[in-house]
Amino acid sequence: MKEMTAKEVEELLNEGKKLAIIDVREVDEVVEGKIPGAVNIPLGLVEFRMHELDKSKEYTMVCRSGGRSGKAAKFLESHGFKIINMTGGMLAWEGNVEK
């Protein structure tokens, strides 16, 4: 599984790179703020919503600390998706957030 730090993700976004970010935290966690443009698909729903994803795209998975996003990344990779796990999760995120 490919990994990227929160700082690396922030730098790519600041450079204008368009990233497909999936936040796998629960809805009540995301209300406190998420990376701008991230799509919320709670971990428990990833299996049921993966049909919404495009296997030709690369997705960056995010959660609170990196654990749940790692599980989601492994699951989606096993189904042929290209995934990067953001290590440290939102606890390590220092960039802008949208509410």
NUKOL-202835 format. One record per atom (N, C-alpha, C, O): residue number from 1; residue in one letter; chain; x, y, z. Coordinates in pm, whole numbers, plus 50000, padded with zeros to 5 digits. Layout:
residues N
> NUM	A	A	X	Y	Z
...
end
This chain:
residues 99
> 1	M	A	50085	49882	50000
> 1	M	A	50000	50000	50000
> 1	M	A	50089	50124	50000
> 1	M	A	50182	50136	50080
> 2	K	A	50059	50215	49910
> 2	K	A	50131	50341	49905
> 2	K	A	50085	50430	50020
> 2	K	A	49968	50429	50058
> 3	E	A	50179	50507	50074
> 3	E	A	50146	50598	50181
> 3	E	A	50202	50736	50153
> 3	E	A	50301	50751	50081
> 4	M	A	50137	50836	50211
> 4	M	A	50181	50974	50197
> 4	M	A	50150	51043	50330
> 4	M	A	50049	51014	50393
> 5	T	A	50236	51133	50372
> 5	T	A	50210	51206	50496
> 5	T	A	50106	51315	50471
> 5	T	A	50079	51353	50357
> 6	A	A	50047	51363	50580
> 6	A	A	49950	51473	50570
> 6	A	A	50018	51595	50507
> 6	A	A	49956	51666	50427
> 7	K	A	50143	51619	50542
> 7	K	A	50216	51734	50487
> 7	K	A	50233	51720	50336
> 7	K	A	50216	51817	50263
> 8	E	A	50265	51599	50288
> 8	E	A	50281	51576	50145
> 8	E	A	50149	51599	50070
> 8	E	A	50148	51657	49962
> 9	V	A	50040	51553	50128
> 9	V	A	49908	51574	50067
> 9	V	A	49879	51723	50061
> 9	V	A	49833	51774	49959
> 10	E	A	49904	51794	50172
> 10	E	A	49880	51938	50177
> 10	E	A	49963	52011	50070
> 10	E	A	49912	52101	50002
> 11	E	A	50091	51973	50056
> 11	E	A	50177	52038	49957
> 11	E	A	50125	52016	49815
> 11	E	A	50126	52109	49734
> 12	L	A	50079	51895	49784
> 12	L	A	50025	51867	49651
> 12	L	A	49901	51953	49624
> 12	L	A	49886	52008	49514
> 13	L	A	49814	51965	49723
> 13	L	A	49693	52047	49708
> 13	L	A	49731	52195	49690
> 13	L	A	49671	52265	49609
> 14	N	A	49830	52240	49766
> 14	N	A	49874	52379	49756
> 14	N	A	49936	52410	49619
> 14	N	A	49934	52524	49573
> 15	E	A	49992	52305	49555
> 15	E	A	50049	52321	49420
> 15	E	A	49941	52318	49313
> 15	E	A	49970	52335	49194
> 16	G	A	49816	52297	49355
> 16	G	A	49706	52295	49260
> 16	G	A	49672	52158	49204
> 16	G	A	49589	52146	49114
> 17	K	A	49737	52053	49257
> 17	K	A	49709	51918	49209
> 17	K	A	49571	51875	49258
> 17	K	A	49536	51895	49375
> 18	K	A	49493	51817	49168
> 18	K	A	49360	51768	49203
> 18	K	A	49373	51625	49256
> 18	K	A	49414	51535	49182
> 19	L	A	49339	51606	49382
> 19	L	A	49346	51473	49442
> 19	L	A	49204	51424	49470
> 19	L	A	49117	51501	49511
> 20	A	A	49182	51297	49448
> 20	A	A	49054	51235	49483
> 20	A	A	49070	51182	49626
> 20	A	A	49130	51077	49647
> 21	I	A	49015	51256	49722
> 21	I	A	49032	51222	49864
> 21	I	A	48901	51165	49919
> 21	I	A	48794	51222	49900
> 22	I	A	48914	51051	49987
> 22	I	A	48799	50990	50051
> 22	I	A	48825	50988	50202
> 22	I	A	48924	50931	50248
> 23	D	A	48736	51050	50277
> 23	D	A	48746	51056	50422
> 23	D	A	48655	50947	50477
> 23	D	A	48534	50952	50458
> 24	V	A	48714	50848	50546
> 24	V	A	48636	50733	50593
> 24	V	A	48591	50746	50738
> 24	V	A	48547	50649	50800
> 25	R	A	48601	50867	50793
> 25	R	A	48551	50889	50930
> 25	R	A	48399	50890	50930
> 25	R	A	48335	50901	50825
> 26	E	A	48343	50879	51050
> 26	E	A	48199	50884	51065
> 26	E	A	48150	51027	51042
> 26	E	A	48226	51122	51056
> 27	V	A	48023	51040	51006
> 27	V	A	47964	51169	50973
> 27	V	A	47983	51271	51086
> 27	V	A	48014	51387	51060
> 28	D	A	47966	51227	51212
> 28	D	A	47979	51320	51324
> 28	D	A	48122	51370	51342
> 28	D	A	48143	51476	51399
> 29	E	A	48221	51294	51293
> 29	E	A	48361	51339	51298
> 29	E	A	48388	51440	51186
> 29	E	A	48459	51539	51207
> 30	V	A	48333	51414	51070
> 30	V	A	48357	51499	50953
> 30	V	A	48295	51638	50971
> 30	V	A	48346	51736	50916
> 31	V	A	48188	51646	51048
> 31	V	A	48122	51774	51073
> 31	V	A	48220	51875	51134
> 31	V	A	48206	51996	51114
> 32	E	A	48319	51825	51208
> 32	E	A	48418	51912	51272
> 32	E	A	48518	51969	51172
> 32	E	A	48592	52061	51204
> 33	G	A	48520	51915	51052
> 33	G	A	48608	51967	50948
> 33	G	A	48674	51855	50869
> 33	G	A	48716	51754	50925
> 34	K	A	48682	51876	50737
> 34	K	A	48747	51779	50650
> 34	K	A	48835	51854	50551
> 34	K	A	48824	51976	50536
> 35	I	A	48921	51781	50484
> 35	I	A	49006	51840	50382
> 35	I	A	48914	51891	50270
> 35	I	A	48827	51817	50224
> 36	P	A	48932	52015	50227
> 36	P	A	48844	52069	50121
> 36	P	A	48839	51977	49999
> 36	P	A	48942	51935	49946
> 37	G	A	48717	51946	49955
> 37	G	A	48697	51861	49838
> 37	G	A	48690	51712	49868
> 37	G	A	48655	51634	49780
> 38	A	A	48722	51673	49991
> 38	A	A	48717	51530	50026
> 38	A	A	48572	51481	50026
> 38	A	A	48480	51555	50061
> 39	V	A	48554	51356	49986
> 39	V	A	48422	51292	49986
> 39	V	A	48415	51202	50109
> 39	V	A	48508	51125	50134
> 40	N	A	48308	51212	50185
> 40	N	A	48293	51130	50305
> 40	N	A	48222	51000	50272
> 40	N	A	48107	50999	50228
> 41	I	A	48293	50889	50292
> 41	I	A	48234	50755	50283
> 41	I	A	48279	50682	50410
> 41	I	A	48390	50630	50413
> 42	P	A	48195	50678	50514
> 42	P	A	48236	50612	50638
> 42	P	A	48285	50469	50612
> 42	P	A	48234	50399	50524
> 43	L	A	48385	50427	50689
> 43	L	A	48449	50297	50667
> 43	L	A	48349	50184	50649
> 43	L	A	48365	50099	50561
> 44	G	A	48245	50182	50733
> 44	G	A	48145	50076	50726
> 44	G	A	48064	50074	50597
> 44	G	A	47998	49974	50567
> 45	L	A	48070	50182	50520
> 45	L	A	47994	50190	50395
> 45	L	A	48082	50174	50270
> 45	L	A	48029	50169	50159
> 46	V	A	48214	50167	50288
> 46	V	A	48305	50160	50172
> 46	V	A	48269	50043	50081
> 46	V	A	48263	50058	49959
> 47	E	A	48245	49927	50141
> 47	E	A	48213	49806	50063
> 47	E	A	48088	49827	49978
> 47	E	A	48080	49777	49866
> 48	F	A	47990	49900	50031
> 48	F	A	47862	49919	49962
> 48	F	A	47863	50036	49864
> 48	F	A	47774	50046	49780
> 49	R	A	47963	50124	49876
> 49	R	A	47968	50241	49787
> 49	R	A	48086	50237	49690
> 49	R	A	48105	50332	49614
> 50	M	A	48165	50129	49691
> 50	M	A	48282	50127	49603
> 50	M	A	48242	50129	49455
> 50	M	A	48325	50162	49370
> 51	H	A	48117	50095	49424
> 51	H	A	48070	50103	49285
> 51	H	A	48068	50248	49236
> 51	H	A	48063	50272	49115
> 52	E	A	48072	50346	49329
> 52	E	A	48073	50488	49293
> 52	E	A	48213	50534	49250
> 52	E	A	48229	50643	49194
> 53	L	A	48314	50451	49278
> 53	L	A	48453	50489	49251
> 53	L	A	48497	50442	49113
> 53	L	A	48442	50347	49058
> 54	D	A	48598	50509	49060
> 54	D	A	48651	50483	48926
> 54	D	A	48788	50417	48938
> 54	D	A	48880	50477	48993
> 55	K	A	48802	50295	48887
> 55	K	A	48928	50222	48900
> 55	K	A	49043	50286	48823
> 55	K	A	49159	50250	48843
> 56	S	A	49012	50381	48734
> 56	S	A	49120	50447	48660
> 56	S	A	49180	50564	48739
> 56	S	A	49284	50618	48700
> 57	K	A	49115	50602	48850
> 57	K	A	49164	50712	48934
> 57	K	A	49244	50658	49051
> 57	K	A	49230	50541	49089
> 58	E	A	49329	50745	49108
> 58	E	A	49400	50711	49230
> 58	E	A	49333	50788	49344
> 58	E	A	49310	50908	49334
> 59	Y	A	49302	50717	49452
> 59	Y	A	49232	50777	49565
> 59	Y	A	49323	50787	49687
> 59	Y	A	49403	50697	49714
> 60	T	A	49310	50896	49760
> 60	T	A	49383	50916	49885
> 60	T	A	49283	50897	49998
> 60	T	A	49182	50967	50007
> 61	M	A	49313	50802	50085
> 61	M	A	49224	50769	50195
> 61	M	A	49267	50843	50321
> 61	M	A	49386	50851	50352
> 62	V	A	49168	50897	50394
> 62	V	A	49193	50976	50514
> 62	V	A	49098	50933	50625
> 62	V	A	48982	50900	50599
> 63	C	A	49149	50933	50750
> 63	C	A	49062	50914	50866
> 63	C	A	49117	51000	50979
> 63	C	A	49185	51099	50953
> 64	R	A	49089	50965	51102
> 64	R	A	49134	51047	51215
> 64	R	A	49285	51033	51236
> 64	R	A	49355	51133	51252
> 65	S	A	49335	50907	51237
> 65	S	A	49476	50886	51268
> 65	S	A	49552	50802	51165
> 65	S	A	49675	50793	51171
> 66	G	A	49482	50741	51072
> 66	G	A	49547	50659	50969
> 66	G	A	49512	50511	50974
> 66	G	A	49542	50438	50880
> 67	G	A	49449	50467	51082
> 67	G	A	49415	50326	51097
> 67	G	A	49298	50281	51011
> 67	G	A	49310	50185	50934
> 68	R	A	49186	50350	51022
> 68	R	A	49068	50314	50942
> 68	R	A	49093	50334	50794
> 68	R	A	49049	50254	50711
> 69	S	A	49165	50441	50761
> 69	S	A	49194	50465	50618
> 69	S	A	49284	50354	50565
> 69	S	A	49274	50317	50448
> 70	G	A	49372	50302	50650
> 70	G	A	49457	50190	50609
> 70	G	A	49375	50065	50579
> 70	G	A	49401	49994	50482
> 71	K	A	49274	50039	50664
> 71	K	A	49185	49924	50640
> 71	K	A	49108	49943	50509
> 71	K	A	49096	49851	50428
> 72	A	A	49056	50065	50489
> 72	A	A	48981	50093	50366
> 72	A	A	49072	50080	50244
> 72	A	A	49032	50027	50141
> 73	A	A	49196	50127	50258
> 73	A	A	49292	50120	50147
> 73	A	A	49320	49975	50109
> 73	A	A	49320	49940	49991
> 74	K	A	49345	49890	50209
> 74	K	A	49372	49748	50181
> 74	K	A	49251	49682	50115
> 74	K	A	49266	49605	50020
> 75	F	A	49133	49712	50165
> 75	F	A	49010	49654	50109
> 75	F	A	48994	49695	49962
> 75	F	A	48971	49611	49876
> 76	L	A	49005	49826	49935
> 76	L	A	48986	49874	49797
> 76	L	A	49096	49825	49704
> 76	L	A	49070	49794	49588
> 77	E	A	49219	49818	49755
> 77	E	A	49328	49763	49672
> 77	E	A	49299	49619	49633
> 77	E	A	49328	49577	49521
> 78	S	A	49241	49543	49725
> 78	S	A	49210	49402	49696
> 78	S	A	49102	49389	49589
> 78	S	A	49083	49282	49532
> 79	H	A	49031	49500	49561
> 79	H	A	48929	49502	49456
> 79	H	A	48978	49578	49333
> 79	H	A	48897	49616	49247
> 80	G	A	49109	49601	49324
> 80	G	A	49167	49657	49202
> 80	G	A	49176	49807	49194
> 80	G	A	49203	49861	49087
> 81	F	A	49154	49878	49308
> 81	F	A	49165	50024	49307
> 81	F	A	49306	50069	49339
> 81	F	A	49381	49999	49408
> 82	K	A	49343	50187	49289
> 82	K	A	49473	50248	49318
> 82	K	A	49452	50342	49437
> 82	K	A	49376	50439	49429
> 83	I	A	49523	50312	49547
> 83	I	A	49497	50382	49672
> 83	I	A	49627	50430	49736
> 83	I	A	49730	50363	49730
> 84	I	A	49618	50548	49799
> 84	I	A	49725	50599	49884
> 84	I	A	49663	50623	50021
> 84	I	A	49554	50680	50031
> 85	N	A	49731	50579	50127
> 85	N	A	49683	50605	50262
> 85	N	A	49757	50726	50319
> 85	N	A	49880	50730	50318
> 86	M	A	49681	50824	50369
> 86	M	A	49743	50941	50432
> 86	M	A	49775	50906	50577
> 86	M	A	49685	50895	50660
> 87	T	A	49904	50888	50606
> 87	T	A	49945	50851	50741
> 87	T	A	49925	50967	50838
> 87	T	A	49940	51084	50801
> 88	G	A	49892	50934	50960
> 88	G	A	49870	51037	51062
> 88	G	A	49730	51093	51062
> 88	G	A	49687	51153	51162
> 89	G	A	49657	51076	50953
> 89	G	A	49519	51120	50944
> 89	G	A	49499	51268	50973
> 89	G	A	49591	51349	50960
> 90	M	A	49377	51301	51013
> 90	M	A	49342	51441	51039
> 90	M	A	49413	51495	51164
> 90	M	A	49424	51617	51180
> 91	L	A	49460	51407	51250
> 91	L	A	49537	51454	51366
> 91	L	A	49666	51521	51320
> 91	L	A	49716	51612	51387
> 92	A	A	49720	51477	51206
> 92	A	A	49844	51534	51153
> 92	A	A	49819	51646	51052
> 92	A	A	49913	51712	51009
> 93	W	A	49694	51666	51015
> 93	W	A	49659	51764	50911
> 93	W	A	49672	51906	50965
> 93	W	A	49611	51940	51067
> 94	E	A	49751	51990	50897
> 94	E	A	49769	52128	50938
> 94	E	A	49711	52225	50837
> 94	E	A	49714	52347	50858
> 95	G	A	49659	52173	50726
> 95	G	A	49605	52258	50620
> 95	G	A	49464	52306	50650
> 95	G	A	49411	52287	50759
> 96	N	A	49406	52369	50550
> 96	N	A	49269	52421	50562
> 96	N	A	49170	52306	50577
> 96	N	A	49194	52194	50532
> 97	V	A	49059	52336	50642
> 97	V	A	48949	52240	50651
> 97	V	A	48820	52311	50612
> 97	V	A	48806	52433	50628
> 98	E	A	48725	52232	50562
> 98	E	A	48592	52287	50533
> 98	E	A	48493	52216	50623
> 98	E	A	48508	52098	50655
> 99	K	A	48391	52291	50664
> 99	K	A	48289	52234	50754
> 99	K	A	48156	52229	50685
> 99	K	A	48058	52185	50743
end
